[in-house]
Amino acid sequence: MKTVVHTSESRGSADHGWLKSRHTFSFAGYHNPERVHFGALRVLNDDEVDGGQGFGTHPHDNMEIVSIPLQGDLEHKDSTGRNEVIRQGDVQIMSAGTGIQHSEFNHNKDEAVHFLQIWVFPKERNIEPRYEQKTYLAEDRMNKFQTVVSPNGGDALWINQDAEFNLANLDAGTKLTYEVKHPGNGVYVFVLNGELIAANEKLDTRDAVAVTETNSFEIKAKSYAEVLVIEVPMEF
């Protein structure tokens, strides 16, 4: 098993006034040749947008884009005619495919929205653009993994890649074993809140560890902790 720790402080940052962003991987004005991507995981941005502000209409193609609100409400509009609001507890996925234009704005005028935006390289290129969102209950991930994105669909949002996204909220002392679903995949463990040990690495809030060359590893919460576990192909 190989591990690489990315501390919260080691991320790139941008402050545009209305937008404060932390970049796990190279993005926009932040470039780190050692942190361009982790396998098919290309972007993990930790964004906070002021009330009434947001990203104007802009294009994407051939990318799987997952948004997870952590606080507040995010309004989405796109060139397919979709106009949706995603809220804390929701997960959204968009397959940009052959090309799509969209905008994202804070739905509220009086409070910030804090969300993760995650890009994954697709398995098949130039598919028809698609959009899906779903609400997931926090109690359904208490001391267990809750699969929210998967190529198998079902209760999870479908993704055009052999990738899996799992959320878990863990009481102090809880241990979980993560089993890699697709042989050869790597796993990126991102701590949303709290303190835990993952693959023998001690992590705090917004720290992460990239785990490769293993079929399973243990996650143990040292305090109450919330974690996002992203499994992706290392070759694609």
C-alpha positions, -999 to 999 in steps of 0.1 A, spaced: 0 0 0 12 35 -9 0 67 6 5 104 0 -8 129 25 -21 163 13 -26 186 43 -53 213 42 -26 240 43 -8 226 13 -37 233 -10 -37 262 -35 -59 292 -26 -77 320 -44 -95 350 -29 -116 370 -53 -136 388 -26 -170 372 -35 -153 338 -39 -128 321 -16 -115 288 -30 -90 261 -20 -77 239 -47 -65 203 -39 -52 200 -75 -38 225 -100 -66 249 -111 -68 284 -126 -39 304 -111 -27 276 -89 -3 252 -106 17 225 -88 33 199 -112 31 173 -84 -6 179 -79 -22 180 -113 -45 150 -107 -49 117 -89 -57 92 -115 -90 102 -131 -97 127 -103 -88 161 -118 -103 188 -96 -114 190 -60 -123 226 -52 -135 238 -18 -155 269 -26 -173 296 -6 -194 321 -25 -209 352 -10 -247 358 -10 -261 366 -44 -228 359 -62 -216 331 -84 -201 318 -116 -215 332 -148 -223 310 -178 -193 290 -190 -187 259 -210 -175 224 -202 -170 192 -222 -160 156 -216 -159 159 -178 -179 144 -150 -187 172 -126 -200 165 -90 -211 192 -67 -217 187 -30 -231 216 -9 -218 217 26 -237 247 37 -263 269 20 -280 266 -14 -265 266 -49 -285 275 -79 -277 257 -112 -287 267 -148 -276 250 -179 -280 250 -217 -303 220 -216 -329 242 -198 -323 229 -163 -328 254 -135 -323 236 -101 -313 244 -66 -290 220 -47 -289 222 -9 -270 208 20 -277 170 19 -279 170 -19 -254 157 -44 -254 168 -81 -237 152 -111 -234 166 -146 -219 148 -176 -206 176 -198 -201 151 -227 -202 167 -261 -205 202 -245 -227 221 -221 -229 256 -208 -239 263 -172 -239 288 -144 -238 284 -106 -249 311 -82 -256 314 -45 -293 310 -43 -295 332 -12 -287 369 -9 -279 370 28 -256 340 35 -227 322 19 -229 289 1 -200 265 8 -196 235 -16 -172 211 -31 -169 209 -69 -152 177 -81 -142 169 -117 -135 133 -129 -122 124 -164 -149 104 -182 -148 67 -193 -165 74 -226 -160 107 -244 -186 127 -263 -217 113 -246 -249 132 -246 -248 158 -218 -268 148 -187 -278 161 -153 -290 144 -121 -293 153 -84 -305 135 -53 -310 141 -16 -291 118 8 -300 116 45 -272 120 70 -286 93 92 -280 68 64 -243 73 66 -239 72 103 -210 49 111 -212 34 76 -204 42 40 -232 58 20 -226 54 -18 -237 86 -35 -220 82 -69 -213 50 -87 -212 35 -123 -238 10 -111 -265 36 -104 -292 23 -82 -295 45 -51 -264 63 -62 -261 89 -90 -247 73 -122 -212 84 -133 -196 78 -167 -165 63 -151 -154 33 -129 -155 57 -99 -173 56 -65 -181 84 -41 -189 75 -5 -198 97 25 -196 86 61 -202 103 94 -183 86 122 -186 86 160 -153 88 178 -137 53 179 -157 40 150 -137 18 125 -146 11 89 -128 -9 63 -129 5 28 -129 -22 1 -118 -11 -34 -146 -18 -58 -126 -18 -91 -93 -36 -91 -63 -13 -97 -83 19 -86 -68 44 -62 -88 60 -33 -87 96 -22 -99 102 14 -109 138 21 -118 148 57 -147 172 58 -146 176 95 -129 160 125 -99 139 131 -93 104 119 -67 78 108 -70 65 72 -46 40 57 -24 45 88 -22 83 82 -34 108 108 -57 134 92 -75 165 104 -102 187 89 -97 192 52 -66 170 51 -65 141 26 -46 110 18 -42 94 -16 -41 56 -13 -29 32 -40 -18 -4 -45 -41 -20 -20 -75 -38 -20 -86 -24 13 -76 -2 42 -90 10 75 -105 43 86 -108 51 123 -124 82 138 -104 98 166 -132 124 171 -166 127 155 -157 130 119 -172 134 84 -154 120 54 -157 118 16 -140 88 0 -135 90 -38 -124 59 -57 -111 64 -92 -91 46 -119 -54 54 -119 -52 47 -156 -80 59 -179 
